[in-house]
Amino acid sequence: MKDIKTVVDWLARGAVSGARSEDVLDELCRAMLDCGLPLWRVAVFVTTLHPDIMGRSFIWQKETGVKVTAAPFEMMQTATYLDSPVVAVYASRQPIRRRIADPDCPDDFPIVRDLRAEGATDYAAFPLLFFDGTVHVATFTTRQPGGFTDKQFVDIEAVIAPLARVAEIRALRRTAGNLIDTYVGHQTGENILAGKIRRGYVEAIRAAIWLSDMRGFTALSERLPPQELIDLLNSYFGAQVPAILDHGGEVLKFIGDGLLAIFPIAGEADAGAVCRRALACAREVEARIAELPVTAANEAMRFRVALHAGEVMYGNIGGGNRLDFTCIGPAVNLAARLEKVAGKLGETIVASADFARHLPDEFACRGEFPVAGFAAPQIVYGLASVAP
């Protein structure tokens, strides 16, 4: 039988044999079983910085391994959460133990009754204290008759501090990824985390370019209270961003009511498929926005988008230590100008000649239009299914 010190040493070395956090927890629990600890259920609850979720739970059992669940912010208002030992540990920063097999064990938490019904005999919740002052929680439950022995409980306590260090390192990495994904996008975030943060680093890529805005936004912004305007924008962008991501796009920037996104093109053979995905996305977004509940605030909300395909410079631009990972170039400028032409034409979706040539069955020419910053007029295309 292994000694618990081997487990503590493994954690102290960073538990690097586990690629994912759930792998680390599974390996930890099975190693503790090998040390004679009669674990039935182990759970780790880690809060995080994320726009949609307050944290994640990792629940291990020998037969099923680790199940990972994301906890939305709404869960914080439920009785299940508010009446849990986890919240009590957050507040007290002290361990909580309930000897469930003891007739005098208090039923002060609903989970105690639930665990007793499942045959549990002992339950302990420990704070995982991070260096930034935040508190996270690990719980250990057994079905062993009489609960954990004194020696077994001491062995569990021995893993808490090194487990907190491993959990913190992995939580920080995940938080960094969450924040970067939230504010710059997943593909851009991967570039940043890969070390491509030097000012001036750029690469030329081909992409389908998306530039959309809300018709009538200026008038709406003048008559709506600030919070209503923010809620309106969130609904408007909420109809676009998931669709763009689902179709393989990358949202690069919000500019007031405008949105800049790209759909990377791997090669000329890929261009037609990428443009078709971008167009399908535009149609889906148009339908999503049309389905938004009509209120006094958004009754005039209308969507329009310009689509173009070309080469862009993608990388770090800025000054000092304040950079923006974005794309620039004449192709981006043209997309922005075409979006204005869409307004003049009164059409929701327009495309450049370079985009439309990949989907000749979908677009019809609307004529040549002068655009600011370009010497020659540009041919603009609208959907063939829409009367000009």
Secondary structure, DSSP 4 states (H G I P E B T S, - for coil): ---HHHHHHHHHTT-TT-SSHHHHHHHHHHHHHHTT---SEEEEEEE---SSEEEEEEEEETTTEEEEEEEEGGGGGSHHHHTSHHHHHHHH-S-EEE-TTSTT----SHHHHHHHHTT--EEEEEEEE-TTS-EEEEEEEE-STT---HHHHHHHHHHHHHHHHHHHHHHHHHHHHHHHHHHH-HHHHHHHHTT--STT-EEEEEEEEEEEEEETHHHHHHHS-HHHHHHHHHHHHHHHHHHHHHTT-EEEEEETTEEEEEEEE-SHHHHHHHHHHHHHHHHHHHHHHHTSPP-TTTTT-EEEEEEEEEEEEEEEEEETTEEEEEEESHHHHHHHHHHHHHHHHT-SEEEEHHHHTT-TTTEEEEEEE--TT-SS-EEEEEETTS--
